[in-house]
């Protein structure tokens, strides 16, 4: 059959808020032109994030009733631990309430004192957690990974030559670990090849530096390896995942993504020393070591989620849904990061609105207009999120200016995708009317979450 269908049935529904343009104009102004500040009852389609926005399965909802809410030694934790170990093979599994908590606990152990952490590309909270403690977050994307228009199978890869240069520059003693984010979220949701993970591990082993994966979307990355990398077509998704993790010494995860649940995360490591110190910090920051800030019923849902996410039929649908949206808007001329990823489509804001300089946030202007036209919430990943100023006040822009359309798992149907495409195409056709923006207030860290903006 040629028609790709959702590999699930809809068992319950949630009301969608349909608003008028006038209502959206007012809501946007009240939010100071920051989509994060919009009330959810003013949103028709929410593509702000795919984190924690999954529609859980009937098996997961049923599992919630089995939650063992014991403070310590919960049976639900051991189900969760077994599910994670089956996929990753790591010795120690430490639960947290979400990914940024996992990062904070781990980095507070290994990255204090100005240490350097290389990554293919740090995402916002990873970078924020490192910079908050005075550590140095170094991004090492490949050259083609920063060129939206180039089509290549693994644009999320780490530049291995630059990895070795970074080690020599900062000294192996100042690099407690290196990370690879799979898939590469800041790099347009692009996957990382098995060859690249292996190559990074080989270089790091030479210097005695551990490799950790930021594995929020590990199953989606495995699907791209299966369908794009030679030698993996006949391997199962689980087998590919297990091989990916076999090259790493540990991982952090926001399980709100490929954990297929609404909350949760973990730190995983093979190091007894790091695990012990993380558990000590976990008790101070999150909760006891067998719940990590979570209700134990959420651990039950995650255990089921980790089984469901490695289903190849689900992943095939997931990738096809994103590709369908990408194909529809690119056919109308909308520039995006190519090829389409799985969890999101990324609009190339530089090409979409070339008349707006990076310092005036073209991505934020596009995101606001997409909401104004269709009630669709998206997020900017560009100068607003990652831009900085040098000592002379000059704007330092990141490599790409993007608008991310993050697609929640098992939530929206084909007609929703068509509606999204129609709104984006309308904004694109009127792109010359997009206006530059400025920040009127910002926090010292992770400013994009709470900043206030205005049009120039």
Steps between C-alpha positions, in 0.01 A plus 500: 500500500621853419303681769690539827267481800541577869587171674246567776132577558369811677331395824439836663510859377598841636330825406696734272460875548403685184573872532445805282783708359397785731527270803842387387620856444401585857652182646828557319527856628420388856774237469751770395546318170650192663312178412615342828280751685182415308225323693426154365130581467601753235679236292342300216799286400791485744839432341704675770658171603475124467611468863236365735225555243463137394161330493555197723366160400221305669765265640683793655182640654423156640853472639449820699262309727779257586727775631666399826526834679747376761752773579794261485545170318192541279431201277409751227860623501632152432268460201629832369860400567459169317345673197785752475770238554351281225551781250820663628689230688631755752585386851340785699161656420408807707152649448433874488183701444619616155808542282628832628498356852713210375740752346518711815567203727765356268674830422507598866711186549733510199511852353565739788803729492489619140516160332436470125230276350511443122176401323385472141260781599380575853129570530375791711470345846821298457693814417313695770583248771868507404530877476312541829781320684774676303582211267582537131255351247670447162296415190668291227250463214620395157516766229205356307307477825475880505375529140122454494473456123748210475348152485712238676404195709674587829529876539485464878848348518779637716805639319760247614801706388376790709440262791868406506601865458277593793658235721847630416393862550342461844693195625356158571517568874250784454248293303320264739280363224379573147140477384317421178136606473283249308324625302669841472218731613674836461636379167157462345401164645761324286618147585846378595649197326626192677834557327524846655418373850761227460755750370442739790540215748830396338645851529376551856633160613846602383490784754312315774192722467155339547228539237144578613193514278223756537251240387161674509414370153709183485233290326445757225878511448507120480228503234706736284803273543287204389370679192808703401820327617650205319488171689201574723194437281450150638559587865215569741458841659583349839822346366606834350425680827702247694796547269481880524509487879779240501745766382407738783597510866177662611204713398252762607143498378187703506264204482221744414603441138575140400384376838151561353379652826413836651783525751822333605868462422813323613875497538669178390865414555741211524714690751450391862659824623287734287188301585562525872562874488197554277279307742620720786418814303172351382374465857578868562357628172230258385397231744590148603701284262207276406266777392712805412224757535237295317176349615567129480204452263693707247781245515242235408391703195861549394575127522220439249606799290849363452347184356265686267757744359716229340204379293612547140144558375461791741835652395416460131177693555678761712756577230239491221281751685786749521606439140145557379488843661848582369409397145186714500665821615820461294287450191373854565854631529534509881871453589567240769787294634534208260440214512201495736569352843258303715400705803482839329515706186739796515428809292816673373425849629801658326366402160135550598551861615836620360402863556519450881850490646581228754532761775133586440383138538348389167396167653304668778323722249400194295385310808279788610347530154427127474307530825322814385388332175405153623514483880800268462771528766860433396839596642803689375838326501742768395629833624231537765582160650876486444617846392753691710681832503874556504670743737432784256128425479513342153253220432645150470250282313486119509567313173130474410182700559216250529135468595420154637165333440524222761241229439356328810491121482167334410308829539421664165342353188551555128245784490685677780818477292317646200376790715854567624633499144232741384583750775876483439456546127281804561767655722765420239301657218481820707853477638601847389262638764691332783648754738828506695482457877689589815519372858362735764580277801697179548622263772875435534465134394272325250345833412271366227271335753395823673626798301276779381514618141365784288503603136742768389 
